[in-house]
Amino acid sequence: MKGLEAIEADAFFYTVFEHLGYDFRHYSDASRNRRLAAFVGRHRFASISEAQGRVLRDPALLTDLLATMTVNVTEMFRDPLVFSKIRTEILPRLATYPRIRIWIAGCATGEEAYSIAILLDEVGLLERATIYATDIDTESLRVATAAIYPADAMVRATRNYQASGGERPFSHWYVAKYDRCILSPELRSRIDFFSHNLATDSAFGEFNLIMCRNVFIYFEDMLQHRVERIFSESLAPFGNLAIGPRESLTEGGRKLFDPLDRRLGLFVKSRHGRP
Ligand SMILES: C[S@@+](CC[C@H](N)C(=O)[O-])C[C@H]1O[C@@H](n2cnc3c(N)ncnc32)[C@H](O)[C@@H]1O
């Protein structure tokens, strides 16, 4: 997208923010504008300006825009070595607290939150834990809340779980029904799924672990640093942050968090940094 179209795209996202409160203004241009072009094409709008007028008037189009703008690819125990490190290095520290609070930001369809709940269950910490799992995309949150996944996703989940060092039969956490698997109500009951927009909403509590993986890749540095400050503010002393192994902190973010394992995207709240 070049010249005039790029200007129209900026105007589109400014209007969507001003009138509807969804802020994509500081998402990385390339993928954001590609997604907008796909949205305009799919609905056969003559121009971005026409799309703008229609989105403002039609809530169903806004829902579709949100689904188009967000990438919700995820899986259980994604990057198994990260979960292995959480199991061996982070859970023993969490075990020393009477209450454990975890925030999964950008949880998509919920698999990451359920993976953490399984780790906690394995070591008998689930009853002490509350997991808050948030996303901007309401359709993804609906799937997450239902806790029902296709059976073939469980095949991959089992492989990832074992690669992360898990030793229990994975089927302990779900019942299979036809081509679907229903996760255990015990896992479901420890997770609170709700809508939270990292671009506009503020901190909402104090946590021992925050996971926000594969979300920063869509943000410009300025927006990412806003979120890093919220995370630093929201972590208790010695609290951990997990970002995607292929992501990195901004220059400002590196002052707020010390590496626990940079390669895996694991950090600990710095004792010196200030949000
Ligand atoms: C690629 S998924 C990552 C899912 C999971 N964390 C993982 O690593 O497998 C990115 C998620 O970030 C969410 N997201 C994008 N912008 C967001 C925002 N401003 N606030 C909250 N979530 C956002 C998307 O809706 C999407 O579900």
The ligand as an ORCA input file, in Angstrom:
! r2SCAN-3c Opt
* xyz 0 1
  C      -0.849    -14.794     17.436
  S      -2.009    -14.657     18.744
  C      -1.033    -15.180     20.119
  C      -1.753    -16.208     20.957
  C      -0.910    -16.806     22.087
  N      -0.446    -15.792     22.988
  C       0.245    -17.607     21.548
  O       1.396    -17.144     21.599
  O       0.009    -18.710     21.038
  C      -2.082    -12.878     18.987
  C      -3.305    -12.458     19.784
  O      -3.115    -11.102     20.199
  C      -4.386    -10.487     20.200
  N      -4.240     -9.033     20.177
  C      -3.857     -8.245     19.147
  N      -3.923     -6.944     19.504
  C      -4.345     -6.916     20.804
  C      -4.613     -5.869     21.721
  N      -4.459     -4.601     21.392
  N      -5.028     -6.204     22.963
  C      -5.196     -7.515     23.319
  N      -4.967     -8.537     22.483
  C      -4.549     -8.255     21.232
  C      -5.047    -11.050     18.960
  O      -6.463    -10.898     19.002
  C      -4.592    -12.494     18.976
  O      -5.540    -13.322     19.595
*
